Amino acid sequence: MGQEAAAGTSGPRIVHLDRMTMGGVEIPRPALAHQWVEYEFTEPGEVVARLQGAEVAIINKVRMDAATLAALPQLRLIAVTATGTDVVDSEAARARGVAVRNVVGYAGTSVAEHVVMLMFALVRGLVPFRESVIDGRWQNGRAFTVFAAPVRDLTGMRLGLIGSGAIAQAVADRARALGLEVVFAGRRGQAPGAGKTAFEDVLATSDIISLHCPLTDETRHMLNAQTLAAMKPGAVIINTARGALIDLEALEGALDEGRIGGAGIDVAPVEPPPPGSPILRLAARPNVIVTPHSAWLSEQAVTLLARRTGENIDAFLAGR
């Protein structure tokens, strides 16, 4: 994609590499004199060329590995328009004196409401009931209703949260208001701290498991064949965090065997997912709802993200 006109011809060069990830919402420009260049989207092979001479890079999903950073000696700041910074080699950035600034807490309400939406839709069989109207089962049936899927009440269920940050807390508040019992899982294989329940107990007793933790070596494929087998039969899984927290092929197997009751997934290991990906096969199941990494993007959340990204850049350039 071509670049847009730069704002100003003097001052630090600021380059936004994937403007399309902001959904048309503008990031406020710094108060200091600067050059501002934007690209709608940037392929991996274009990153170094487009950031030549830049002191500030604005990214969302563009990868900044050690080799890329080594080729950009003038870069001083990477402003990530997200909470997660796993796209940046943080050790390489630190070694080169490049600051990395993310935005936390901007989508707490948006993601929490998305989680609640998925809980209701899965537990009450929204997708199969809608399909029963579209495919003719209702109008061609003899009864006044269609028993398209099992329906359960959320009230009285146990919700197990893996992760205890701001988004998990926002989910917990909404779940308690709906009459669910909420428990927070401790680290796998470790004694739980205050206010936490042993990871294994959370898996074994929760009707719904919702993931709200970062992707690390420790958490990658946290839900795998072994841990899925340890979950309460018929439990529902929700993941709005990172796609690789779940071994999706193992999840397919658990769904095939009827051990897992359903899943609501907003993230994939590779985004967008290539043809034939497990996430696309899962999306075709009536007891699985897949959304395209959209839990975060309420109008209010994106506006707040843009404003805080602008504040991060402004503060850094001003030496604050």
Secondary structure as a PSIPRED ss2 file (coil, helix, strand):
# PSIPRED VFORMAT (PSIPRED V4.0)

   1 M C   1.000  0.000  0.000
   2 G C   1.000  0.000  0.000
   3 Q E   0.000  0.000  1.000
   4 E C   1.000  0.000  0.000
   5 A C   1.000  0.000  0.000
   6 A C   1.000  0.000  0.000
   7 A C   1.000  0.000  0.000
   8 G C   1.000  0.000  0.000
   9 T C   1.000  0.000  0.000
  10 S C   1.000  0.000  0.000
  11 G C   1.000  0.000  0.000
  12 P C   1.000  0.000  0.000
  13 R E   0.000  0.000  1.000
  14 I E   0.000  0.000  1.000
  15 V E   0.000  0.000  1.000
  16 H E   0.000  0.000  1.000
  17 L C   1.000  0.000  0.000
  18 D C   1.000  0.000  0.000
  19 R H   0.000  1.000  0.000
  20 M H   0.000  1.000  0.000
  21 T H   0.000  1.000  0.000
  22 M H   0.000  1.000  0.000
  23 G C   1.000  0.000  0.000
  24 G C   1.000  0.000  0.000
  25 V C   1.000  0.000  0.000
  26 E C   1.000  0.000  0.000
  27 I C   1.000  0.000  0.000
  28 P C   1.000  0.000  0.000
  29 R C   1.000  0.000  0.000
  30 P C   1.000  0.000  0.000
  31 A C   1.000  0.000  0.000
  32 L C   1.000  0.000  0.000
  33 A C   1.000  0.000  0.000
  34 H C   1.000  0.000  0.000
  35 Q E   0.000  0.000  1.000
  36 W E   0.000  0.000  1.000
  37 V E   0.000  0.000  1.000
  38 E E   0.000  0.000  1.000
  39 Y E   0.000  0.000  1.000
  40 E C   1.000  0.000  0.000
  41 F C   1.000  0.000  0.000
  42 T C   1.000  0.000  0.000
  43 E C   1.000  0.000  0.000
  44 P H   0.000  1.000  0.000
  45 G H   0.000  1.000  0.000
  46 E H   0.000  1.000  0.000
  47 V H   0.000  1.000  0.000
  48 V H   0.000  1.000  0.000
  49 A H   0.000  1.000  0.000
  50 R H   0.000  1.000  0.000
  51 L C   1.000  0.000  0.000
  52 Q C   1.000  0.000  0.000
  53 G C   1.000  0.000  0.000
  54 A C   1.000  0.000  0.000
  55 E C   1.000  0.000  0.000
  56 V E   0.000  0.000  1.000
  57 A E   0.000  0.000  1.000
  58 I E   0.000  0.000  1.000
  59 I E   0.000  0.000  1.000
  60 N C   1.000  0.000  0.000
  61 K C   1.000  0.000  0.000
  62 V C   1.000  0.000  0.000
  63 R C   1.000  0.000  0.000
  64 M E   0.000  0.000  1.000
  65 D C   1.000  0.000  0.000
  66 A H   0.000  1.000  0.000
  67 A H   0.000  1.000  0.000
  68 T H   0.000  1.000  0.000
  69 L H   0.000  1.000  0.000
  70 A H   0.000  1.000  0.000
  71 A C   1.000  0.000  0.000
  72 L C   1.000  0.000  0.000
  73 P C   1.000  0.000  0.000
  74 Q C   1.000  0.000  0.000
  75 L C   1.000  0.000  0.000
  76 R C   1.000  0.000  0.000
  77 L E   0.000  0.000  1.000
  78 I E   0.000  0.000  1.000
  79 A E   0.000  0.000  1.000
  80 V E   0.000  0.000  1.000
  81 T C   1.000  0.000  0.000
  82 A C   1.000  0.000  0.000
  83 T C   1.000  0.000  0.000
  84 G C   1.000  0.000  0.000
  85 T C   1.000  0.000  0.000
  86 D C   1.000  0.000  0.000
  87 V C   1.000  0.000  0.000
  88 V E   0.000  0.000  1.000
  89 D C   1.000  0.000  0.000
  90 S H   0.000  1.000  0.000
  91 E H   0.000  1.000  0.000
  92 A H   0.000  1.000  0.000
  93 A H   0.000  1.000  0.000
  94 R H   0.000  1.000  0.000
  95 A H   0.000  1.000  0.000
  96 R C   1.000  0.000  0.000
  97 G C   1.000  0.000  0.000
  98 V C   1.000  0.000  0.000
  99 A E   0.000  0.000  1.000
 100 V E   0.000  0.000  1.000
 101 R E   0.000  0.000  1.000
 102 N C   1.000  0.000  0.000
 103 V C   1.000  0.000  0.000
 104 V C   1.000  0.000  0.000
 105 G C   1.000  0.000  0.000
 106 Y C   1.000  0.000  0.000
 107 A C   1.000  0.000  0.000
 108 G H   0.000  1.000  0.000
 109 T H   0.000  1.000  0.000
 110 S H   0.000  1.000  0.000
 111 V H   0.000  1.000  0.000
 112 A H   0.000  1.000  0.000
 113 E H   0.000  1.000  0.000
 114 H H   0.000  1.000  0.000
 115 V H   0.000  1.000  0.000
 116 V H   0.000  1.000  0.000
 117 M H   0.000  1.000  0.000
 118 L H   0.000  1.000  0.000
 119 M H   0.000  1.000  0.000
 120 F H   0.000  1.000  0.000
 121 A H   0.000  1.000  0.000
 122 L H   0.000  1.000  0.000
 123 V H   0.000  1.000  0.000
 124 R C   1.000  0.000  0.000
 125 G C   1.000  0.000  0.000
 126 L H   0.000  1.000  0.000
 127 V H   0.000  1.000  0.000
 128 P H   0.000  1.000  0.000
 129 F H   0.000  1.000  0.000
 130 R H   0.000  1.000  0.000
 131 E H   0.000  1.000  0.000
 132 S H   0.000  1.000  0.000
 133 V H   0.000  1.000  0.000
 134 I H   0.000  1.000  0.000
 135 D C   1.000  0.000  0.000
 136 G C   1.000  0.000  0.000
 137 R C   1.000  0.000  0.000
 138 W C   1.000  0.000  0.000
 139 Q C   1.000  0.000  0.000
 140 N C   1.000  0.000  0.000
 141 G C   1.000  0.000  0.000
 142 R C   1.000  0.000  0.000
 143 A C   1.000  0.000  0.000
 144 F C   1.000  0.000  0.000
 145 T C   1.000  0.000  0.000
 146 V C   1.000  0.000  0.000
 147 F C   1.000  0.000  0.000
 148 A C   1.000  0.000  0.000
 149 A C   1.000  0.000  0.000
 150 P C   1.000  0.000  0.000
 151 V C   1.000  0.000  0.000
 152 R C   1.000  0.000  0.000
 153 D C   1.000  0.000  0.000
 154 L C   1.000  0.000  0.000
 155 T C   1.000  0.000  0.000
 156 G C   1.000  0.000  0.000
 157 M C   1.000  0.000  0.000
 158 R E   0.000  0.000  1.000
 159 L E   0.000  0.000  1.000
 160 G E   0.000  0.000  1.000
 161 L E   0.000  0.000  1.000
 162 I E   0.000  0.000  1.000
 163 G C   1.000  0.000  0.000
 164 S C   1.000  0.000  0.000
 165 G C   1.000  0.000  0.000
 166 A H   0.000  1.000  0.000
 167 I H   0.000  1.000  0.000
 168 A H   0.000  1.000  0.000
 169 Q H   0.000  1.000  0.000
 170 A H   0.000  1.000  0.000
 171 V H   0.000  1.000  0.000
 172 A H   0.000  1.000  0.000
 173 D H   0.000  1.000  0.000
 174 R H   0.000  1.000  0.000
 175 A H   0.000  1.000  0.000
 176 R H   0.000  1.000  0.000
 177 A H   0.000  1.000  0.000
 178 L C   1.000  0.000  0.000
 179 G C   1.000  0.000  0.000
 180 L C   1.000  0.000  0.000
 181 E E   0.000  0.000  1.000
 182 V E   0.000  0.000  1.000
 183 V E   0.000  0.000  1.000
 184 F E   0.000  0.000  1.000
 185 A E   0.000  0.000  1.000
 186 G C   1.000  0.000  0.000
 187 R C   1.000  0.000  0.000
 188 R C   1.000  0.000  0.000
 189 G C   1.000  0.000  0.000
 190 Q C   1.000  0.000  0.000
 191 A C   1.000  0.000  0.000
 192 P C   1.000  0.000  0.000
 193 G C   1.000  0.000  0.000
 194 A C   1.000  0.000  0.000
 195 G C   1.000  0.000  0.000
 196 K C   1.000  0.000  0.000
 197 T E   0.000  0.000  1.000
 198 A C   1.000  0.000  0.000
 199 F H   0.000  1.000  0.000
 200 E H   0.000  1.000  0.000
 201 D H   0.000  1.000  0.000
 202 V H   0.000  1.000  0.000
 203 L H   0.000  1.000  0.000
 204 A H   0.000  1.000  0.000
 205 T H   0.000  1.000  0.000
 206 S C   1.000  0.000  0.000
 207 D C   1.000  0.000  0.000
 208 I E   0.000  0.000  1.000
 209 I E   0.000  0.000  1.000
 210 S E   0.000  0.000  1.000
 211 L E   0.000  0.000  1.000
 212 H C   1.000  0.000  0.000
 213 C C   1.000  0.000  0.000
 214 P C   1.000  0.000  0.000
 215 L C   1.000  0.000  0.000
 216 T C   1.000  0.000  0.000
 217 D C   1.000  0.000  0.000
 218 E C   1.000  0.000  0.000
 219 T C   1.000  0.000  0.000
 220 R C   1.000  0.000  0.000
 221 H C   1.000  0.000  0.000
 222 M C   1.000  0.000  0.000
 223 L E   0.000  0.000  1.000
 224 N C   1.000  0.000  0.000
 225 A H   0.000  1.000  0.000
 226 Q H   0.000  1.000  0.000
 227 T H   0.000  1.000  0.000
 228 L H   0.000  1.000  0.000
 229 A H   0.000  1.000  0.000
 230 A C   1.000  0.000  0.000
 231 M C   1.000  0.000  0.000
 232 K C   1.000  0.000  0.000
 233 P C   1.000  0.000  0.000
 234 G C   1.000  0.000  0.000
 235 A E   0.000  0.000  1.000
 236 V E   0.000  0.000  1.000
 237 I E   0.000  0.000  1.000
 238 I E   0.000  0.000  1.000
 239 N E   0.000  0.000  1.000
 240 T C   1.000  0.000  0.000
 241 A C   1.000  0.000  0.000
 242 R C   1.000  0.000  0.000
 243 G H   0.000  1.000  0.000
 244 A H   0.000  1.000  0.000
 245 L H   0.000  1.000  0.000
 246 I E   0.000  0.000  1.000
 247 D C   1.000  0.000  0.000
 248 L H   0.000  1.000  0.000
 249 E H   0.000  1.000  0.000
 250 A H   0.000  1.000  0.000
 251 L H   0.000  1.000  0.000
 252 E H   0.000  1.000  0.000
 253 G H   0.000  1.000  0.000
 254 A H   0.000  1.000  0.000
 255 L H   0.000  1.000  0.000
 256 D H   0.000  1.000  0.000
 257 E C   1.000  0.000  0.000
 258 G C   1.000  0.000  0.000
 259 R C   1.000  0.000  0.000
 260 I E   0.000  0.000  1.000
 261 G E   0.000  0.000  1.000
 262 G E   0.000  0.000  1.000
 263 A E   0.000  0.000  1.000
 264 G E   0.000  0.000  1.000
 265 I E   0.000  0.000  1.000
 266 D C   1.000  0.000  0.000
 267 V C   1.000  0.000  0.000
 268 A C   1.000  0.000  0.000
 269 P C   1.000  0.000  0.000
 270 V C   1.000  0.000  0.000
 271 E C   1.000  0.000  0.000
 272 P C   1.000  0.000  0.000
 273 P C   1.000  0.000  0.000
 274 P C   1.000  0.000  0.000
 275 P C   1.000  0.000  0.000
 276 G C   1.000  0.000  0.000
 277 S C   1.000  0.000  0.000
 278 P H   0.000  1.000  0.000
 279 I H   0.000  1.000  0.000
 280 L H   0.000  1.000  0.000
 281 R H   0.000  1.000  0.000
 282 L H   0.000  1.000  0.000
 283 A H   0.000  1.000  0.000
 284 A C   1.000  0.000  0.000
 285 R C   1.000  0.000  0.000
 286 P C   1.000  0.000  0.000
 287 N C   1.000  0.000  0.000
 288 V E   0.000  0.000  1.000
 289 I E   0.000  0.000  1.000
 290 V E   0.000  0.000  1.000
 291 T C   1.000  0.000  0.000
 292 P C   1.000  0.000  0.000
 293 H C   1.000  0.000  0.000
 294 S C   1.000  0.000  0.000
 295 A C   1.000  0.000  0.000
 296 W C   1.000  0.000  0.000
 297 L C   1.000  0.000  0.000
 298 S C   1.000  0.000  0.000
 299 E H   0.000  1.000  0.000
 300 Q H   0.000  1.000  0.000
 301 A H   0.000  1.000  0.000
 302 V H   0.000  1.000  0.000
 303 T H   0.000  1.000  0.000
 304 L H   0.000  1.000  0.000
 305 L H   0.000  1.000  0.000
 306 A H   0.000  1.000  0.000
 307 R H   0.000  1.000  0.000
 308 R H   0.000  1.000  0.000
 309 T H   0.000  1.000  0.000
 310 G H   0.000  1.000  0.000
 311 E H   0.000  1.000  0.000
 312 N H   0.000  1.000  0.000
 313 I H   0.000  1.000  0.000
 314 D H   0.000  1.000  0.000
 315 A H   0.000  1.000  0.000
 316 F H   0.000  1.000  0.000
 317 L H   0.000  1.000  0.000
 318 A C   1.000  0.000  0.000
 319 G C   1.000  0.000  0.000
 320 R C   1.000  0.000  0.000
